[in-house]
Amino acid sequence: DSPEATDQFLQMVAEFQPTACCCFDDLLAVWVARACHKQGISIPDEMSIVGVDDYGLAAHFWPPLTTVHLDLDEVGRVAFRMLNGLIEADCLAGGGEIIPGHLVERASTKAPSQKRAGAIA
């Protein structure tokens, strides 16, 4: 929880006035929500927040976090298979694989108001 990172994030929010933030995992989404709360930004009224991975705390955070649920066992299997392929090929460059997930809608998101809907370019 870096004060510099929080300041930079809040400066970006002040400049661009986004209505939503999609984070690469739920822990970052909680950090974003905390930074918004400290600044008096209402979740989800002023900022919707979405995480990824449906980590155990997502449903218990306030407001409960909207997230993309991933099958973490499948993520592990794919990561192992990809790493094993890179090792066998003696290569550091590889491709990617899409792992299906599904949206778990909770209370950290809502449609933006008409007033704010055009705020992001």
Phi, psi and omega in degrees: 000081184278126176300325179294317179295319178298314179300316180296318178299313182293327175295319178297318179297317179297321183286313187262344180048055179292155177258352182207155176221122177255119186257153183285348171203169184292328180295320176293322178299321177295320177299315179298315180298320179296316179298318178297316180301316180300330182268358180081018178273121184281129175256124001262006186300320180253336181213122172272143180229133178233134175253185177220129169123349179052046177303152186309329183280347187303318182284341185258353176288158177242122354288155179309136190276125169290136186208164173261116180281129175241146173282101186293333174297318179293321176302315179297316179298315181295316179299317179297314181299317180293316179297317179299319178296321178294320179295313180297325180276355184049052187220142178263349180263135179214180179262207179219173177216139179270127177252119182298145175220175175221147183284130174251102184279124176231201192272004182272005180225152169199164179296140179292150177292157179301324181298322185261348188302329181264014188288335184260132179268000000 
